[in-house]
Structures are given as C-alpha cells and as structure tokens.
Amino acid sequence: MPRIKNFLIRSRTNLKRKIIRFQDNSIFYFSRWIFFGVLIGAIAGAGAIVFNSLIRLFRFIFQVGLAHYYSPRPEFMGQTGAPSGVHPIRWVIPLIIMLGGLISGILVYTFAPEAEGHGTDAAIDAFHNKDGYIRGRVPLIKMLASSVTLGSGGSGGREGPVAQIGAGFGSVLATYLGLPVPDRRTMLVAGIGAGIGAIFKSPLAGAMFGVEVLYSEMDFEGGALMLSIIASIIGYSVYAYFYAGFNPVVRTPMFAFSRPVMLVFYAMLGIFLAFAGQFYVRFFYYIHDLFKKIKIKPHFKPMIGGALVGIIAYFFPEIMGVGYGWLQLAVLGKLTIITLILLGFFKIVATSFTISSGGSAGVYAPSLVIGGAFGGAVGAIFHILLPHLVHVSDIAPFVLIGMGGFFAGAAKTPISSLIMVSEMTGSYGLLPPLMLVSSITFIVSGKRSIYRSQKKNRMESPAHLKDYLIKPLRRYSVSDAMEGGGNASAVYIKPEMPLYEIVKIFFNSDFFMHPVIDKNGKIIGIIKYDTVKNLMMTSPDDSRTAKDLMDSSKMPRIKMTDTLDIAVHNFFRKNTDELLIMDNDGNYRGILRKRDVLLAIEEGQKQPYGQ
C-alpha cells in the first residue's frame, strides 16, 4: 500500500507540473481543456450506461419479479413487452415502492447526505457556494440510491444522478490535480452538460443546460460553454454507441410548423403551463418543508414518501418510474383527455412525495412527462372546441411543445428546454412554437424555480463576487483614498515616549494604531489601542516607553501607488481595519482605513466614468 500511495503522489505531482508548463503555451493550454472535456464526457457517458443498467436491473427485480408489473417502453412504441397472461399484483406495488424508499434513504443518509433529493440542485449549490467541490463518494451513492428509487417505481428522473456523476468527476479531477477554483467550477459545469447530453441523447441541449441552469435569469456561465460542448458530445457518443443507440428517446413523426394561426393556441398553452409549473414548484417545496418537520430519522422519510406514492400507484400506476413510455403513448394519441390530466396532476404529486421526502432522483424527466401530458390535454380540448382550426393531427405537437415549455418555466432554462425537445424527438420542425411557449412560460411563471440553489445572475453568485468587486477597486489607488477621505497622517510615536504621553495621543486620535518611528524616519513598530487600554486597566503607573510596548512583528503595510483591490485583499488577509501607508522610499505617509476605501469609491461614482 505505501508503494501504491507514493506512486500516485508522484504521478499527480508530475502531471501537475506538466499542466502548469502547458499553460505557458496557448496550443497546449487549449489541448489541456480538450483532454479534460474528452475525459469528463467519457466518464459521464460510462456513468450513464452503468446507471441505466442498474435501473433496469432493479426494475426487473422489484416491478417485474415481485409485482409482475410491466411499464410501457418508448423503444417498443409504448408497448410493455409483457408476456401474455401476466397481470400485475396491485397490492405488492405500494410495498416495493416503500422498500425502494427505505433502501435509498439508508444509503444516502448513512454515506452521503448531500446526495438526497434531486442531484442537479446539489451540483448547482456546489458551483456557487462550495468552490465547485463535490466529495468523490457522492456520485456513486447518488447513482446507486437513485437506481433503487426509480427501479422500485418511485417517480423521478435520471438526469440528476447522471449530472452529479459528471459534475462529481469533473470536481474530483480538478481537486486531484490541484487546479484553481475557477477551473474546478468550469469542469463541474462541463460534467453537468455531459451527463444531461448523454442520458437524454441531446448533446447540444446538455451543453446549454450546464451553463444555463446555474441562474434563474437570462444569464449563462459562458466561460464553461466550450468545455461543456466537448464533454457533452463525448458523453452522448459513448452512451449512444455502446448502449442506447442513436435513435431519439421519443419516436415521433416529422412535424412541421406551417400554420401561423396556431401560435394563438400555443400562446394560451404557454400561459397555462406557466401557472401549472408554479403549482408544481410550490407543491414540491411545500412537501419538502413538511417532511423537514417530521421528527424521525431522515433515513426513514423516503420510505414514508414511497408509501404515499405507492397508494397513488395502486390506483394509477402510470405515475411510476420515469414515464417516457406514457409520453410515447401521448404522442401517438393513445391516451384520453382524462388520463392525460390525471397523469400530469398525479405525476406532480408523486414526484414531490418521492424526492421531497429525501428520496434520490431527478426532476427533469418528470417535468417533461407532466408538460407533455398537460400539453396533450390542452390540445385535445382545443380540438373539441374548435375542430376546424385545431385538427386531430395537431394534438401530438401540443404534447411535444408542452414538454419543453413546462420545464422552461419551472426550471428557468428556456434555451436548453426547447433544444432538448427537438433533440429528444429528432425533429426541429416545431422550433418556432417551442420558442414562443418557452419564452411565455419563462416570463409568466415568475421568480420561483424547481432548483432552489440557482442564483439570479452572475452578479448574485459568490463564484463571481470577486469579479464584480475587484474591477471597480482597480480604478482607484491608495493615494486617491487618502485624498477622497480627507485622511491626515496619524500622529507617529517616538521610541522613547512614555506611556502617559502615548495615552494622550490615543485619547485624541481616531485611529486604532500609531506607528513608532525612529530618528531616521523609519517605522520600527506599531502600538495598538488594545495594548494601551489593557495596560491602563492592569498597571496604570507603568513606566515603560513606546519601545517596550510596540509590536514590530506584524506591521500591515501598503504602498501609496497600490490600487484599492490590493488594499481590500490586505484588510482581509491580515485581519486588520487599518494599513500603514508607505511611499516608494519606504517612508511613512499615513494610515488607510476601510471607511476611506468606501469614501473614495462613493466620491469616484459622482464623477463621469474615466475621469
């Protein structure tokens, strides 16, 4: 073991040296990012294969083996593939979903509590608030727990775990190589894109989703887009070539938008989906907060959620699992209006019980099913009311447009949502109405999002806080702050000055420290207010001089020519509110305080930019 450990340490050190050396050459710099993108994409694609295989395994064990239940399969055009004469054992369905919730809860809360819920939100939180850091065990626990949840019949999606697999690997790789925090965040985003691009077989939408889902407003993590594109392409290629094939996830005819009058009906669909999406978000987090109040160990809460889902599934098994098979049937027009409405509503309820109770699964796929079901129901109602305008052949496009529009409003991802539907169905013929509906749901749905960890924009993100603080501070120097703040030099103290005179100086001073300067004009130390105060309280008759009281080891200094971003950095790094100002010759010129920096910026904002 020691030999293996030493080998790994030497390998990592050599690789880090090569990377640092490559940064000096632009060709090697970009080659490095291509290599990282390929590596992240390959791991995300392989993770998607393993994860999907585990879901099928647990689905065979729980649903087929124990309950004899076969769900519709999109690859079978909505058929179940069940042997003739086999009927589901209804009373077993609630039990297997409860069991899946129990196993998932024990796995998550024993080994990686941050893997609970929907994984994409955890990756978003890691980007904004944790310097892009994800523990290496999290993706593995997430994959196993989610496969049990979905395989046993819990209502959820596959994108969260796969996104967390890709994001986790990108984060772990960057941490292992000792890359800076911005690079780790970039690799995390690329991992999200690779996971989504693979599992939905939609490389462009996956790449866009990774950079778009971080913010609830129309803002993007543009610096990660190219790496995300590379990783998403590789992830999609690995997953499709070795496992799922290159056929679209949902099989549809080649639709084309040719009647502008339909935009009126699509717009009304968009308004309805915006309110439905907000109901989804509010109900989801209402159940989440409700389960937080239950006073039992969190390990058992997903079992309770599973029991509630099982009760619904006993009467309406269409809500079990991911639900793409039912979506395929909706596209083919084989579901009634009542079934579509019930599917949309109970899918919201079941997904909330499954995930908000602490179960492990994603929210993207259920959102597509919910939106598709509501879209199909609205299209069918329009056909009944206005058959001469909305034809039977128009109902299927409502299903597809509902898929993208619903999630665009619920998750605040309008661009990736419309691309996602186009790639999942293999048809771009409905792009204009998809754009319209996604825009309407994004605007009308308000500020709430299914991803609570999203920030409004880059300015609100802790990941970019320094970017927006440093640039304005670089416009001003320490000398500007001295002038703007009206700051005079703090009175200096001679080395032989007795304590009682030092007390007088601090009594008439606005500063918390004063420099001690020798006869040559050089600073040899500082005396702090706290030091003098403690002496006066313990030994007021002390006859010691400034030379005896001064501290010469920690003198926070800054130059007159330094910019204020350097000053702010020194305030925090040296844990002080005041800095000694020196000129280029090392002579004392004054003291810079935090409030002087604020006054300088306020004064500068009154002047036209550039003056």
NORVEN-V577798 format. One record per backbone hydrogen bond with DSSP energy under -1.0 kcal/mol. CO is the residue of the C=O (numbers start at 1). NH is the residue of the N-H. Records with the same first field share a line. If there is no record, write none. Layout:
CO = NH + NH
This chain:
1 = 5
2 = 6
3 = 7
4 = 8
5 = 9
6 = 10
7 = 11
8 = 12
9 = 13
10 = 14
11 = 15
12 = 16
13 = 17
14 = 18
15 = 19
16 = 20
17 = 21
18 = 22
19 = 23
21 = 24
22 = 25
25 = 29
26 = 30
27 = 31
28 = 32
29 = 33
30 = 34
31 = 35
32 = 36
33 = 37
34 = 38
35 = 39
36 = 40
37 = 41
38 = 42
39 = 43
40 = 44
41 = 45
42 = 46
43 = 47
44 = 48
45 = 49
46 = 50
47 = 51
48 = 52
49 = 53
50 = 54
51 = 55
52 = 56
53 = 57
54 = 58
55 = 59
56 = 60
57 = 61
58 = 62
59 = 64
60 = 65
62 = 67
63 = 69
67 = 89
73 = 76 + 78
74 = 77
76 = 79
79 = 73
83 = 86
88 = 90
89 = 92
92 = 96
93 = 97
94 = 98
95 = 99
96 = 100
97 = 101
98 = 102
99 = 103
100 = 104
101 = 105
102 = 106
103 = 107
104 = 108
105 = 109
106 = 110
107 = 111
108 = 112
112 = 115
113 = 116
117 = 361
119 = 123
120 = 124
121 = 125
122 = 126
123 = 127
124 = 128
125 = 129
126 = 130 + 132
130 = 133
135 = 138
137 = 141
138 = 142
139 = 143
140 = 144
141 = 145
142 = 146
143 = 147
144 = 148
145 = 149
146 = 150
147 = 151
148 = 152
149 = 154
157 = 362
158 = 162
159 = 163
160 = 164
161 = 165
162 = 166
163 = 167
164 = 168
165 = 169
166 = 170
167 = 171
168 = 172
169 = 173
170 = 174
171 = 175
172 = 176
173 = 177
174 = 179
180 = 184
181 = 185
182 = 186
183 = 187
184 = 188
185 = 189
186 = 190
187 = 191
188 = 192
189 = 193
190 = 194
191 = 195
192 = 196
193 = 197
194 = 198
195 = 199
196 = 200
197 = 202
202 = 206
203 = 207
204 = 208
205 = 209
206 = 210
207 = 211
208 = 212
209 = 213
211 = 221
212 = 215
214 = 455
217 = 219
220 = 222
221 = 224
222 = 225
224 = 228
225 = 229
226 = 230
227 = 231
228 = 232
229 = 233
230 = 234
231 = 235
232 = 236
233 = 237
234 = 238
235 = 239
236 = 240
237 = 241
238 = 242
239 = 243 + 244
240 = 245
253 = 255
259 = 262
260 = 263
261 = 264
262 = 266
263 = 267
264 = 268
265 = 269
266 = 270
267 = 271
268 = 272
269 = 273
270 = 274
271 = 275
272 = 276
273 = 277
274 = 278
275 = 279
276 = 280
277 = 281
278 = 282
279 = 283
280 = 284
281 = 285
282 = 286
283 = 287
284 = 288
285 = 289
286 = 290
287 = 291
288 = 292
294 = 296
297 = 300
300 = 304
301 = 305
302 = 306
303 = 307
304 = 308
305 = 309
306 = 310
307 = 311
308 = 312
309 = 313
310 = 314
312 = 316
316 = 319
317 = 320
323 = 327
324 = 328
325 = 329
326 = 330
327 = 331
328 = 332
329 = 334
330 = 333
336 = 340
337 = 341
338 = 342
339 = 343
340 = 344
341 = 345
342 = 346
343 = 347
344 = 348
345 = 349
346 = 350
347 = 351
348 = 352
349 = 353
350 = 354
351 = 355
352 = 356
354 = 359
355 = 358
359 = 117
362 = 157
363 = 367
364 = 368
365 = 369
366 = 370
367 = 371
368 = 372
369 = 373
370 = 374
371 = 375
372 = 376
373 = 377
374 = 378
375 = 379
376 = 380
377 = 381
378 = 382
379 = 383
380 = 384
381 = 385
382 = 386
386 = 389 + 390
391 = 394
392 = 395
394 = 398
395 = 399
396 = 400
397 = 401
398 = 402
399 = 403
400 = 404
401 = 405
402 = 406
403 = 407
404 = 408
405 = 409
406 = 410
407 = 411
410 = 450
413 = 417
414 = 418
415 = 419
416 = 420
417 = 421
418 = 422
419 = 423
420 = 424
421 = 425
422 = 427
424 = 250
428 = 431
429 = 257
430 = 434
431 = 435
432 = 436
433 = 437
434 = 438
435 = 439
436 = 440
437 = 441
438 = 442
439 = 443
440 = 444
441 = 445
451 = 454
455 = 216
456 = 217
461 = 464
464 = 468
465 = 469
466 = 470
467 = 471
469 = 473
470 = 474
472 = 475
473 = 476 + 564
476 = 564
477 = 481
478 = 482
479 = 483
480 = 484
481 = 485
482 = 487
493 = 517
494 = 497
495 = 547
497 = 546
498 = 502
499 = 503
500 = 504
501 = 505
502 = 506
503 = 507
504 = 508
506 = 509
512 = 529
514 = 527
515 = 493
516 = 524 + 525
518 = 521
522 = 518
525 = 516
526 = 551
527 = 514
528 = 532
529 = 533
530 = 534
531 = 535
532 = 536
533 = 537
534 = 538
535 = 539
539 = 542
544 = 499
545 = 549
546 = 550
551 = 526
556 = 580
558 = 582
560 = 479
562 = 478
563 = 567
564 = 568
565 = 569
566 = 570
567 = 571
568 = 572
569 = 573
570 = 574
571 = 576
577 = 594
579 = 592
580 = 558
581 = 589
582 = 560
583 = 586
587 = 583
590 = 581
592 = 579
593 = 597
594 = 598
595 = 599
596 = 600
597 = 601
598 = 602
599 = 603
600 = 604
601 = 605
604 = 607
608 = 611
